[in-house]
Amino acid sequence: MAAKTLALTPTESSLNFRPKEVHLEPGVPVILGRQGIYASEDPSKEESPRNGYFSTAIGVLNPVSKQHASVWVDTKGKVFIQDLNSSNGTYVNGVRLASGKAKQLNTGEILRLGISLRIEHANIEMTPVIAAVNIR
């Protein structure tokens, strides 16, 4: 089976990120997660339009876990996503995925990593990654 590309485009209410085109090889999972503070020591974990890492915006808390979810393509060309016991959940079309249970991901769906949270008196805002999915 041929490789696929998972394109993620931020929606209006998403944590700001550059659109991504993540290359998926059959049977090789790709991690979606938060760029770690030690990304300079491991460049593969630094946010890029070609990987599944998201950096933290200045003044906004990033609710994405370091290893939030895993995506892969199977031998039939279907793309799947699985939450990796993330702190703030993985959602497809607003439905939270059960941790450890794979779900097929399709073009046109909305993927959300994390939750929205605003605490006015503490001036804290958490903005999730919300992306339109396109699979090619």
C-alpha positions as CSV (number, residue, x, y, z in Angstrom):
1,M,0.0,0.0,0.0
2,A,1.2,3.5,-0.8
3,A,2.0,6.2,1.7
4,K,-0.5,8.9,2.6
5,T,-0.3,12.5,3.5
6,L,-2.2,13.8,6.5
7,A,-2.8,17.6,6.0
8,L,-3.9,19.5,9.0
9,T,-5.1,23.1,8.6
10,P,-5.9,25.3,11.7
11,T,-9.4,26.5,12.2
12,E,-10.3,30.0,13.3
13,S,-10.4,29.1,17.0
14,S,-7.3,26.9,17.0
15,L,-3.9,27.4,18.7
16,N,-1.9,29.2,16.0
17,F,0.2,26.7,14.0
18,R,1.4,26.5,10.4
19,P,-0.6,24.1,8.3
20,K,1.0,20.6,8.3
21,E,1.5,17.9,5.8
22,V,2.6,14.8,7.7
23,H,3.9,11.9,5.6
24,L,2.5,8.5,6.7
25,E,4.1,5.3,5.7
26,P,2.1,2.1,6.2
27,G,2.5,0.6,9.7
28,V,4.7,3.5,10.9
29,P,3.0,5.6,13.6
30,V,3.6,9.3,13.8
31,I,3.2,11.1,17.1
32,L,1.1,14.2,17.4
33,G,2.3,16.2,20.4
34,R,3.7,19.3,22.1
35,Q,7.1,20.4,21.2
36,G,9.3,19.8,24.2
37,I,11.5,22.3,25.9
38,Y,14.5,20.2,24.8
39,A,13.6,20.2,21.1
40,S,16.9,21.8,20.3
41,E,18.6,18.6,21.6
42,D,16.3,16.5,19.3
43,P,15.5,18.4,16.1
44,S,12.9,15.8,15.1
45,K,10.7,17.0,17.9
46,E,10.8,20.7,16.9
47,E,7.6,22.0,15.3
48,S,7.7,21.8,11.6
49,P,5.0,21.7,8.8
50,R,6.2,18.2,8.1
51,N,5.8,16.6,11.6
52,G,3.1,16.3,14.3
53,Y,4.6,18.6,16.9
54,F,3.0,21.9,18.0
55,S,4.8,24.7,19.8
56,T,3.5,26.7,22.6
57,A,2.3,30.2,21.7
58,I,3.5,33.1,23.9
59,G,0.9,33.9,26.5
60,V,-1.2,30.8,25.8
61,L,-1.0,27.5,27.5
62,N,-0.7,24.6,25.1
63,P,-3.1,21.8,26.2
64,V,-1.4,19.2,23.9
65,S,0.6,16.5,25.7
66,K,4.1,15.7,24.7
67,Q,2.9,12.4,23.2
68,H,-0.8,13.3,22.7
69,A,-1.9,11.0,19.9
70,S,-0.6,8.6,17.3
71,V,-1.6,8.5,13.6
72,W,-0.8,5.9,11.0
73,V,-2.0,4.4,7.7
74,D,-2.8,0.7,7.5
75,T,-2.1,-1.7,4.6
76,K,-5.5,-0.9,3.0
77,G,-4.8,2.9,2.9
78,K,-7.0,3.9,5.8
79,V,-5.7,6.5,8.3
80,F,-6.2,5.9,12.0
81,I,-5.7,8.0,15.1
82,Q,-5.4,6.9,18.7
83,D,-5.2,9.0,21.9
84,L,-2.1,8.1,23.9
85,N,-3.6,8.7,27.4
86,S,-3.3,12.5,26.9
87,S,-4.2,14.9,29.7
88,N,-6.8,16.9,27.8
89,G,-8.2,14.4,25.3
90,T,-8.3,13.9,21.5
91,Y,-11.6,14.7,19.8
92,V,-12.8,13.9,16.3
93,N,-15.9,16.0,15.2
94,G,-16.4,16.9,18.9
95,V,-16.4,13.4,20.2
96,R,-13.7,12.4,22.7
97,L,-11.8,9.3,21.8
98,A,-11.3,6.6,24.4
99,S,-7.6,6.4,25.3
100,G,-5.9,3.5,23.5
101,K,-8.7,2.9,21.1
102,A,-8.1,3.5,17.4
103,K,-10.5,5.5,15.2
104,Q,-10.4,5.9,11.5
105,L,-9.8,9.5,10.4
106,N,-11.3,10.9,7.2
107,T,-11.0,13.9,5.0
108,G,-13.4,16.6,6.1
109,E,-13.4,15.8,9.8
110,I,-12.3,18.2,12.5
111,L,-9.5,17.0,14.8
112,R,-9.0,18.7,18.2
113,L,-6.1,18.0,20.6
114,G,-6.9,19.4,24.0
115,I,-9.5,21.6,25.6
116,S,-10.3,25.3,25.8
117,L,-10.0,26.9,29.2
118,R,-10.1,30.5,30.3
119,I,-9.6,31.7,33.8
120,E,-10.3,35.4,33.8
121,H,-9.0,36.3,37.3
122,A,-5.7,34.5,36.7
123,N,-5.4,35.7,33.1
124,I,-4.9,32.1,32.0
125,E,-6.0,30.9,28.6
126,M,-5.6,27.4,27.1
127,T,-6.2,27.0,23.4
128,P,-6.4,23.6,21.8
129,V,-5.1,22.6,18.4
130,I,-8.2,22.4,16.1
131,A,-7.6,21.3,12.6
132,A,-9.5,20.5,9.4
133,V,-8.3,17.1,8.1
134,N,-7.4,16.3,4.5
135,I,-6.0,12.9,3.6
136,R,-4.3,12.5,0.3
